[in-house]
């Protein structure tokens, strides 16, 4: 079951710092005076020094701040209260985001399934001032090999990714609520996970969960986003299940012959997972090096290769997409792509048609179903993917 967690906070009293130091052994940090000075500069940008000093004195008398205890840092911190802290944290968003828009974003409940790339998205969302409640689902712990792209440090290795994501939220916004699903999502929890949210992110590897997230998003009318990094290319999939008038299909109708029931099987082999990944994402969107890596997963590679550059871009793009949806912008369902190499004028990594066909041919086709033949191909298009593809199709049939 999920755990609904908040950070321990207390209104400031003069003896709190001494009490915390004595009974918890915590390091005490008081950033409140610095923040009040910042707040004076924000509210009185053209004010004279005496005017700012008067503001500071009056504010400290009225609003003494809040103590927050971070057990994983063994630190007690005095900070501004929730409204003033949000104002100060998001001040540099103005006027790119208006005050009214920021208030809407602040109230959002965002659900993120999968917290490797998803953890970076969480950080981008909080820095945007998006969300006061976060549902965070992942069954895994941070591994050293995650550190090439995921947020975290060596001291965090072995810590549950859900806990790390919640900490990342609270270290920026101690007044947020985090609903942590420490065992990931299953048939019983995926429904509430989606239903309680305003926008859902799918960053999981499990195809059964991917399919369930979309079925629940359709049932509850929730927008779903999926950010994917592929070498030096980023894809954002937008599925506006909150629009009842569209003719949307799961994965934007790009399953390429793979059915939702197939994705939800619990006995998928490593080869099938890689093949489904290529088909769901669209093999044409995958750079050659990334495509050639798929048959090696579970043999020479422990997982799908990713790099921090595109994961970071994907997180920023995903936060922008969430912001657009929450503010009612006309972001349509579909797949959006950006290539960093193309944008930089660098050679792409597409490879030749034969090289791409050879890479895909190494992904063994799905096990045949008794009494069911593979799909027939029109003779005019049989060789459309090259000689190797034609032979592969003929052999499968």
ChimeraX attribute file (.defattr): number of C-alpha atoms within 10 A of each C-alpha:
attribute: neighborCount
match mode: 1-to-1
recipient: residues
	/A:1	12
	/A:2	18
	/A:3	12
	/A:4	13
	/A:5	14
	/A:6	15
	/A:7	19
	/A:8	13
	/A:9	17
	/A:10	13
	/A:11	15
	/A:12	18
	/A:13	11
	/A:14	8
	/A:15	8
	/A:16	16
	/A:17	19
	/A:18	13
	/A:19	12
	/A:20	17
	/A:21	15
	/A:22	10
	/A:23	8
	/A:24	14
	/A:25	13
	/A:26	20
	/A:27	15
	/A:28	18
	/A:29	14
	/A:30	15
	/A:31	13
	/A:32	19
	/A:33	16
	/A:34	11
	/A:35	18
	/A:36	25
	/A:37	16
	/A:38	16
	/A:39	22
	/A:40	19
	/A:41	17
	/A:42	15
	/A:43	14
	/A:44	14
	/A:45	11
	/A:46	10
	/A:47	14
	/A:48	11
	/A:49	12
	/A:50	9
	/A:51	12
	/A:52	21
	/A:53	14
	/A:54	12
	/A:55	19
	/A:56	19
	/A:57	12
	/A:58	11
	/A:59	16
	/A:60	13
	/A:61	8
	/A:62	8
	/A:63	14
	/A:64	19
	/A:65	24
	/A:66	19
	/A:67	26
	/A:68	22
	/A:69	21
	/A:70	19
	/A:71	12
	/A:72	7
	/A:73	11
	/A:74	14
	/A:75	18
	/A:76	24
	/A:77	19
	/A:78	25
	/A:79	24
	/A:80	23
	/A:81	19
	/A:82	15
	/A:83	10
	/A:84	15
	/A:85	20
	/A:86	18
	/A:87	18
	/A:88	18
	/A:89	16
	/A:90	17
	/A:91	18
	/A:92	12
	/A:93	16
	/A:94	10
	/A:95	8
	/A:96	9
	/A:97	17
	/A:98	12
	/A:99	15
	/A:100	10
	/A:101	13
	/A:102	23
	/A:103	16
	/A:104	16
	/A:105	24
	/A:106	18
	/A:107	15
	/A:108	20
	/A:109	19
	/A:110	24
	/A:111	28
	/A:112	29
	/A:113	30
	/A:114	23
	/A:115	29
	/A:116	25
	/A:117	27
	/A:118	30
	/A:119	28
	/A:120	23
	/A:121	28
	/A:122	29
	/A:123	21
	/A:124	21
	/A:125	23
	/A:126	23
	/A:127	17
	/A:128	21
	/A:129	26
	/A:130	26
	/A:131	25
	/A:132	19
	/A:133	23
	/A:134	26
	/A:135	24
	/A:136	30
	/A:137	29
	/A:138	25
	/A:139	15
	/A:140	17
	/A:141	19
	/A:142	23
	/A:143	17
	/A:144	15
	/A:145	11
	/A:146	16
	/A:147	17
	/A:148	14
	/A:149	18
	/A:150	23
	/A:151	24
	/A:152	22
	/A:153	12
	/A:154	10
	/A:155	8
	/A:156	16
	/A:157	17
	/A:158	12
	/A:159	14
	/A:160	18
	/A:161	29
	/A:162	30
	/A:163	20
	/A:164	19
	/A:165	27
	/A:166	25
	/A:167	18
	/A:168	19
	/A:169	26
	/A:170	19
	/A:171	14
	/A:172	16
	/A:173	20
	/A:174	25
	/A:175	21
	/A:176	20
	/A:177	20
	/A:178	27
	/A:179	20
	/A:180	24
	/A:181	22
	/A:182	19
	/A:183	15
	/A:184	21
	/A:185	25
	/A:186	11
	/A:187	9
	/A:188	9
	/A:189	15
	/A:190	20
	/A:191	18
	/A:192	12
	/A:193	25
	/A:194	30
	/A:195	17
	/A:196	16
	/A:197	20
	/A:198	20
	/A:199	24
	/A:200	26
	/A:201	25
	/A:202	23
	/A:203	22
	/A:204	21
	/A:205	12
	/A:206	15
	/A:207	20
	/A:208	20
	/A:209	20
	/A:210	20
	/A:211	20
	/A:212	20
	/A:213	24
	/A:214	25
	/A:215	19
	/A:216	18
	/A:217	26
	/A:218	22
	/A:219	14
	/A:220	17
	/A:221	19
	/A:222	23
	/A:223	24
	/A:224	27
	/A:225	26
	/A:226	22
	/A:227	27
	/A:228	22
	/A:229	24
	/A:230	23
	/A:231	23
	/A:232	22
	/A:233	23
	/A:234	24
	/A:235	22
	/A:236	20
	/A:237	23
	/A:238	24
	/A:239	26
	/A:240	23
	/A:241	24
	/A:242	18
	/A:243	15
	/A:244	10
	/A:245	7
	/A:246	11
	/A:247	10
	/A:248	16
	/A:249	15
	/A:250	18
	/A:251	22
	/A:252	16
	/A:253	12
	/A:254	15
	/A:255	19
	/A:256	12
	/A:257	11
	/A:258	12
	/A:259	11
	/A:260	18
	/A:261	9
	/A:262	15
	/A:263	23
	/A:264	16
	/A:265	10
	/A:266	10
	/A:267	9
	/A:268	17
	/A:269	11
	/A:270	17
	/A:271	19
	/A:272	18
	/A:273	19
	/A:274	22
	/A:275	22
	/A:276	24
	/A:277	17
	/A:278	21
	/A:279	17
	/A:280	19
	/A:281	20
	/A:282	13
	/A:283	18
	/A:284	12
	/A:285	17
	/A:286	22
	/A:287	19
	/A:288	21
	/A:289	16
	/A:290	20
	/A:291	26
	/A:292	19
	/A:293	16
	/A:294	25
	/A:295	22
	/A:296	18
	/A:297	17
	/A:298	12
	/A:299	10
	/A:300	9
	/A:301	12
	/A:302	10
	/A:303	13
	/A:304	14
	/A:305	16
	/A:306	18
	/A:307	15
	/A:308	18
	/A:309	16
	/A:310	23
	/A:311	27
	/A:312	20
	/A:313	19
	/A:314	26
	/A:315	25
	/A:316	19
	/A:317	18
	/A:318	26
	/A:319	22
	/A:320	15
	/A:321	18
	/A:322	27
	/A:323	23
	/A:324	14
	/A:325	21
	/A:326	18
	/A:327	14
	/A:328	9
	/A:329	11
	/A:330	8
	/A:331	13
	/A:332	13
	/A:333	21
	/A:334	16
	/A:335	17
	/A:336	11
	/A:337	14
	/A:338	16
	/A:339	19
	/A:340	17
	/A:341	14
	/A:342	13
	/A:343	8
	/A:344	8
	/A:345	9
	/A:346	10
	/A:347	8
	/A:348	14
	/A:349	16
	/A:350	16
	/A:351	11
	/A:352	10
	/A:353	14
	/A:354	14
	/A:355	15
	/A:356	22
	/A:357	20
	/A:358	17
	/A:359	17
	/A:360	21
	/A:361	17
	/A:362	14
	/A:363	20
	/A:364	13
	/A:365	16
	/A:366	16
	/A:367	8
	/A:368	10
	/A:369	8
	/A:370	6
	/A:371	5
	/A:372	7
	/A:373	10
	/A:374	13
	/A:375	10
	/A:376	10
	/A:377	13
	/A:378	8
	/A:379	9
	/A:380	7
	/A:381	10
	/A:382	16
	/A:383	15
	/A:384	10
	/A:385	13
	/A:386	15
	/A:387	14
	/A:388	17
	/A:389	20
	/A:390	18
	/A:391	14
	/A:392	14
	/A:393	18
	/A:394	13
	/A:395	8
	/A:396	13
	/A:397	11
